[in-house]
Amino acid sequence: MSRPDAVFTVQAVAFEQAAAELRAVRDVVFVQEQGVPVEIERDALDPLSRHVIARDAQGRAIGTGRLTPDRRIGRMAVIPEWRNRRVGEALLKALLVEARTLGWNEITLHAQVAALAFYARQGFLPYGDRFVEAGLDHQSMRLVLGGVNPVLRRDAGLAALLGVIEGARRQLLVYSRDLDPGLLDTAEAMAALRRFAVGGGEVRVLLHDPDAPRRALAPLIGLSQRLPSAFTFRAIEEPVDRDYASAYVANDGGGWYFRTLGHRFDGETRLDDEARARQLRAHFTPVWERARPCTEYRALGI
């Protein structure tokens, strides 16, 4: 961390030894802030679970998380003054390390709806219907550890897309038929792409049908006009390339989301698979070189 007051550590702890610290953080976040009854917050799973705790430079507990015996992450909590300093991300990564150490091949969690994007950045995908737990709206999410994650519906596709965007270092490649309505035009995707572009990232987009997004006033075109150094669009015209039916997003950090049929949301994704990401980048490059620049996008006013 860059500032002395932002230094923190995360470590695994035994519940018997750290119960008071764990409960102190969770009481602030769940009981006091969110209004969860204390008898619900404190359950019989605590002594059976594996816990991680974040502490500041003075050793004060600032965040918690746990793994329950049914292979679920829970009780993710960070005190208010330490939010947006990557504490939650560090806690989640520590729990994933614990899960891999245990040899688990899949892990689930119940995410508060407001935190869906946070978990998507680590590869978790939603499944099932939303539900109310402790008076708050939740969504079940899961992650296959060390393997490909199936994408079965649109909200999972959006989560996969967000994970790939957030995992990009300097470059993001998008192979799309028509800028994927329902994915690339969502507020969540637009915000993630804007953050990436403003941070110095480069986005290359290959399109089969550049006219459809222009007619639909696709918001990504407007964003590219405001950040022209970050976004480049090209149109696929060669017959050999137009016969390709799939679509994908791949980054330079080992992340990808691939759909065998580009007009559908279902497919597969993984955020830590450099070999497959490299294959997709190798497919993208020659098609990009043969495609024509979409100069019409630069002239469009939105």
ROMAR-224314 format. One record per residue (C-alpha): z, x, y; residue number from 1. Coordinates in Angstrom, 3 decimals, padded with zeros to 6 digits, m for minus. Each point is the difference from the previous one (the first is absolute). Example, Ala and Ser with C-alpha at 12.3 -4.5 7.8 and 13.67 -1.06 7.14 Angstrom:
<rs>
(r (007.800 012.300 m004.500) 1);
(r (m000.660 001.370 003.440) 2);
</rs>
This chain:
<rs>
(r (000.000 000.000 000.000) 1);
(r (m000.730 001.219 003.520) 2);
(r (003.247 m000.927 001.800) 3);
(r (003.517 001.055 m000.974) 4);
(r (001.266 m003.584 000.175) 5);
(r (m002.735 m001.094 m002.402) 6);
(r (001.008 002.322 m002.859) 7);
(r (001.049 m001.807 m003.163) 8);
(r (000.262 000.614 m003.740) 9);
(r (m000.557 m002.264 m002.994) 10);
(r (001.668 000.483 m003.370) 11);
(r (000.798 m001.882 m003.194) 12);
(r (003.655 m001.060 m000.273) 13);
(r (002.256 m001.630 m002.592) 14);
(r (001.118 m003.464 001.050) 15);
(r (003.627 000.696 m000.901) 16);
(r (000.099 002.931 002.401) 17);
(r (m002.008 m001.471 002.882) 18);
(r (000.748 m003.731 m000.196) 19);
(r (001.761 m000.113 003.359) 20);
(r (m002.876 001.757 001.801) 21);
(r (m002.660 m002.097 m001.692) 22);
(r (001.780 m003.232 000.817) 23);
(r (000.657 001.047 003.588) 24);
(r (m003.751 000.324 000.653) 25);
(r (m000.902 m003.120 m001.929) 26);
(r (002.668 m002.069 001.751) 27);
(r (m001.477 000.948 003.378) 28);
(r (m003.585 m000.786 m001.004) 29);
(r (000.257 m002.891 m002.434) 30);
(r (003.300 m001.739 000.751) 31);
(r (000.376 000.466 003.758) 32);
(r (m003.622 000.253 001.127) 33);
(r (m001.794 m002.286 m002.470) 34);
(r (002.807 m002.390 m000.839) 35);
(r (m000.014 000.525 m003.768) 36);
(r (003.306 m001.195 m001.516) 37);
(r (002.093 002.961 m001.112) 38);
(r (000.493 m001.528 m003.455) 39);
(r (m003.788 000.073 m000.493) 40);
(r (m000.473 003.470 001.455) 41);
(r (002.587 001.527 m002.352) 42);
(r (m000.982 m000.667 m003.583) 43);
(r (000.699 001.153 m003.535) 44);
(r (m003.113 002.202 m000.067) 45);
(r (001.427 002.619 002.369) 46);
(r (002.010 001.927 m002.630) 47);
(r (m002.998 m000.117 m002.369) 48);
(r (m002.573 001.240 002.528) 49);
(r (m001.145 003.359 001.285) 50);
(r (000.601 000.405 003.733) 51);
(r (m001.348 002.210 002.767) 52);
(r (001.586 000.481 003.392) 53);
(r (m001.228 001.448 003.308) 54);
(r (002.464 001.834 002.240) 55);
(r (m000.374 001.377 003.513) 56);
(r (000.845 003.558 001.051) 57);
(r (003.682 m000.927 000.301) 58);
(r (000.071 m001.413 m003.541) 59);
(r (000.133 m003.648 001.092) 60);
(r (m001.750 m002.459 m002.331) 61);
(r (m003.063 m001.505 001.716) 62);
(r (m002.109 m001.434 m002.842) 63);
(r (000.147 m001.165 m003.610) 64);
(r (m002.123 m001.065 m002.963) 65);
(r (000.444 m000.592 m003.711) 66);
(r (m001.806 m000.270 m003.344) 67);
(r (001.242 m002.788 m002.244) 68);
(r (m000.162 000.084 m003.823) 69);
(r (m002.890 m002.500 000.049) 70);
(r (m002.117 002.673 001.751) 71);
(r (000.199 m001.502 003.469) 72);
(r (000.569 001.602 003.383) 73);
(r (002.494 m001.821 002.173) 74);
(r (002.610 000.166 002.761) 75);
(r (m002.318 002.027 002.227) 76);
(r (001.879 000.161 003.306) 77);
(r (m000.034 002.231 003.096) 78);
(r (002.419 m000.497 002.893) 79);
(r (m001.718 m001.151 003.232) 80);
(r (000.221 003.234 002.002) 81);
(r (m001.729 001.951 m002.766) 82);
(r (m002.995 m002.257 m000.547) 83);
(r (m003.535 001.248 000.656) 84);
(r (001.086 003.581 m000.751) 85);
(r (m001.407 000.074 m003.559) 86);
(r (003.405 m000.484 m001.625) 87);
(r (m001.192 m003.010 m001.976) 88);
(r (m003.059 001.893 m001.211) 89);
(r (002.181 002.910 m001.143) 90);
(r (002.341 m002.370 m001.856) 91);
(r (m002.905 m001.722 m001.729) 92);
(r (m001.557 003.294 m001.065) 93);
(r (003.337 001.171 m001.380) 94);
(r (000.267 m003.170 m002.071) 95);
(r (m003.513 000.515 m001.348) 96);
(r (000.965 003.526 m001.037) 97);
(r (002.989 m001.455 m001.848) 98);
(r (m002.237 m002.570 m001.720) 99);
(r (m002.426 002.691 m001.151) 100);
(r (002.907 002.093 m001.268) 101);
(r (001.048 m002.977 m002.110) 102);
(r (m003.518 m000.187 m001.433) 103);
(r (m000.765 m003.432 001.440) 104);
(r (m003.695 m000.869 000.218) 105);
(r (000.408 m002.963 002.361) 106);
(r (002.483 m001.055 002.640) 107);
(r (000.419 m003.230 001.959) 108);
(r (001.859 m001.227 003.063) 109);
(r (000.658 m003.102 002.053) 110);
(r (m001.244 000.801 003.499) 111);
(r (001.003 m001.902 003.082) 112);
(r (m003.276 m001.333 001.383) 113);
(r (000.354 002.010 003.214) 114);
(r (000.100 003.212 m002.084) 115);
(r (m003.174 m000.569 m002.054) 116);
(r (m002.041 002.627 001.866) 117);
(r (002.787 002.551 m000.427) 118);
(r (m000.141 m000.304 m003.784) 119);
(r (m003.810 m000.188 m000.040) 120);
(r (m000.085 003.473 001.567) 121);
(r (001.654 001.301 m003.177) 122);
(r (m002.436 m001.804 m002.301) 123);
(r (001.920 m003.195 m000.807) 124);
(r (m002.122 m003.135 m000.441) 125);
(r (001.137 m003.645 000.320) 126);
(r (m000.056 m002.401 m002.927) 127);
(r (001.199 m003.531 m000.585) 128);
(r (000.967 m002.542 002.643) 129);
(r (002.319 000.590 002.909) 130);
(r (003.543 m001.212 m000.455) 131);
(r (003.332 m000.255 001.799) 132);
(r (002.788 002.386 m000.979) 133);
(r (003.350 000.081 001.804) 134);
(r (m001.540 m002.292 002.618) 135);
(r (m002.898 002.382 000.799) 136);
(r (m003.712 m000.157 m000.888) 137);
(r (m000.935 002.552 m002.663) 138);
(r (m003.045 001.179 m001.933) 139);
(r (000.015 001.694 m003.411) 140);
(r (m001.832 003.345 m000.057) 141);
(r (m000.666 002.571 m002.698) 142);
(r (m001.282 003.535 m000.435) 143);
(r (m001.422 001.693 m003.089) 144);
(r (001.386 003.540 m000.041) 145);
(r (m002.524 002.702 m000.807) 146);
(r (m002.824 m002.455 m000.693) 147);
(r (m002.536 m002.400 001.432) 148);
(r (001.321 m003.176 001.632) 149);
(r (m002.049 m003.164 m000.597) 150);
(r (m000.898 m002.051 003.073) 151);
(r (m000.314 m003.660 m000.931) 152);
(r (m000.107 m001.913 003.297) 153);
(r (m000.572 000.313 003.733) 154);
(r (003.563 000.773 001.142) 155);
(r (000.189 002.766 m002.597) 156);
(r (m003.355 001.275 001.243) 157);
(r (001.341 000.092 003.547) 158);
(r (003.081 001.902 m001.178) 159);
(r (m002.251 002.460 m001.842) 160);
(r (m002.138 000.463 003.117) 161);
(r (003.063 000.643 002.173) 162);
(r (001.284 002.564 m002.481) 163);
(r (m003.291 001.914 000.042) 164);
(r (m000.247 m000.077 003.803) 165);
(r (003.585 001.155 000.498) 166);
(r (m000.454 002.784 m002.567) 167);
(r (m003.062 001.469 001.724) 168);
(r (000.474 003.403 001.608) 169);
(r (m003.106 000.592 002.100) 170);
(r (m002.777 m002.109 m001.539) 171);
(r (m000.484 m003.489 m001.407) 172);
(r (m003.203 m001.112 m001.740) 173);
(r (m000.913 m003.697 m000.237) 174);
(r (m002.873 m001.220 m002.191) 175);
(r (m000.420 m003.701 000.725) 176);
(r (m002.560 m002.756 m000.200) 177);
(r (000.846 m001.743 003.288) 178);
(r (003.342 001.366 001.296) 179);
(r (001.901 m002.038 m002.582) 180);
(r (001.146 m003.208 001.744) 181);
(r (003.552 m000.699 m001.094) 182);
(r (000.860 003.696 m000.187) 183);
(r (m001.416 002.145 002.799) 184);
(r (000.271 m002.787 002.578) 185);
(r (003.716 m000.689 m000.504) 186);
(r (002.550 000.862 002.658) 187);
(r (001.826 002.292 m002.437) 188);
(r (m003.110 002.021 m000.854) 189);
(r (m001.081 000.203 003.623) 190);
(r (003.415 001.320 001.055) 191);
(r (m000.020 002.613 m002.776) 192);
(r (m003.530 001.125 000.851) 193);
(r (000.852 000.235 003.676) 194);
(r (003.055 002.167 m000.724) 195);
(r (m002.091 002.269 m002.194) 196);
(r (m002.771 000.299 002.586) 197);
(r (002.344 000.597 002.941) 198);
(r (001.719 002.687 m002.057) 199);
(r (m003.253 001.945 m000.269) 200);
(r (m001.392 m001.454 m003.217) 201);
(r (m003.694 m000.494 m000.772) 202);
(r (m001.310 m003.200 m001.607) 203);
(r (m003.478 m000.129 m001.542) 204);
(r (m001.339 m003.411 m001.008) 205);
(r (m003.056 m000.646 m002.186) 206);
(r (m001.381 m003.546 000.105) 207);
(r (m002.525 m001.967 m002.034) 208);
(r (m000.271 m002.759 002.597) 209);
(r (000.810 001.131 003.557) 210);
(r (m001.295 m003.245 001.554) 211);
(r (002.615 m002.288 m001.559) 212);
(r (003.009 001.742 001.636) 213);
(r (m001.792 000.050 003.331) 214);
(r (m000.691 m003.735 m000.149) 215);
(r (003.613 m000.629 m000.990) 216);
(r (001.311 002.158 002.865) 217);
(r (001.933 002.122 m002.493) 218);
(r (003.027 001.481 001.792) 219);
(r (m000.573 003.419 m001.554) 220);
(r (m003.208 000.326 002.011) 221);
(r (001.918 m000.665 003.203) 222);
(r (002.633 002.553 m000.973) 223);
(r (m002.691 002.576 m000.697) 224);
(r (m001.454 m000.545 003.464) 225);
(r (003.384 000.739 001.552) 226);
(r (000.452 003.089 m002.205) 227);
(r (m003.590 001.216 m000.513) 228);
(r (000.970 003.537 m000.971) 229);
(r (001.957 m001.282 m003.003) 230);
(r (m002.395 m002.544 m001.549) 231);
(r (m003.552 000.447 m001.293) 232);
(r (m002.078 m002.690 m001.719) 233);
(r (m003.155 000.454 m002.046) 234);
(r (m002.240 m002.572 m001.700) 235);
(r (m001.215 000.443 m003.585) 236);
(r (m003.769 m000.421 m000.270) 237);
(r (m001.197 001.990 m003.017) 238);
(r (m000.735 m002.338 m002.989) 239);
(r (001.879 002.289 m002.398) 240);
(r (003.094 m000.326 002.179) 241);
(r (m000.314 m003.729 000.619) 242);
(r (000.177 m000.647 m003.744) 243);
(r (003.598 001.279 m000.022) 244);
(r (002.161 m003.096 m000.397) 245);
(r (003.462 001.483 000.487) 246);
(r (002.154 000.636 003.080) 247);
(r (002.864 002.392 000.644) 248);
(r (002.263 001.724 002.469) 249);
(r (000.991 003.622 m000.621) 250);
(r (002.030 002.472 002.014) 251);
(r (000.521 003.763 000.003) 252);
(r (003.547 m000.319 m001.332) 253);
(r (m000.779 m001.166 m003.538) 254);
(r (000.019 m003.745 000.732) 255);
(r (m002.667 m002.557 m000.855) 256);
(r (m000.657 m003.720 m000.471) 257);
(r (m003.075 m000.808 m002.113) 258);
(r (m001.668 m003.364 m000.654) 259);
(r (m002.703 m000.180 m002.649) 260);
(r (m001.548 m002.985 001.777) 261);
(r (000.067 000.592 003.731) 262);
(r (000.082 m003.677 000.964) 263);
(r (003.290 m000.537 m001.874) 264);
(r (003.561 001.139 000.729) 265);
(r (001.017 000.860 m003.570) 266);
(r (m000.168 003.604 m001.072) 267);
(r (002.241 003.033 m000.470) 268);
(r (001.941 002.360 002.234) 269);
(r (002.107 003.120 m000.093) 270);
(r (001.397 002.162 002.805) 271);
(r (000.585 003.262 m001.883) 272);
(r (m003.224 000.591 m001.932) 273);
(r (m001.931 002.815 001.643) 274);
(r (m002.499 000.284 m002.866) 275);
(r (m001.221 m003.590 000.370) 276);
(r (000.105 000.181 003.795) 277);
(r (m002.150 003.124 m000.198) 278);
(r (m002.531 m001.827 m002.191) 279);
(r (m000.282 m002.800 002.530) 280);
(r (m000.396 002.448 002.876) 281);
(r (m002.736 001.771 m001.999) 282);
(r (m001.808 m003.315 m000.433) 283);
(r (000.398 m000.874 003.677) 284);
(r (m001.394 003.219 001.506) 285);
(r (m003.657 m000.122 m001.162) 286);
(r (m000.268 m003.711 000.768) 287);
(r (001.394 000.687 003.470) 288);
(r (m002.593 002.685 000.580) 289);
(r (m002.841 m002.350 m000.970) 290);
(r (001.276 m002.979 002.029) 291);
(r (m001.033 m000.794 003.571) 292);
(r (002.471 m000.003 002.929) 293);
(r (001.014 m003.502 001.170) 294);
(r (m000.925 000.565 003.634) 295);
(r (000.066 m003.774 000.562) 296);
(r (003.771 000.044 m000.286) 297);
(r (000.338 002.265 002.990) 298);
(r (m001.904 m002.456 002.189) 299);
(r (001.877 m003.105 m001.087) 300);
(r (002.472 m001.413 002.521) 301);
(r (003.015 m001.871 m001.277) 302);
</rs>
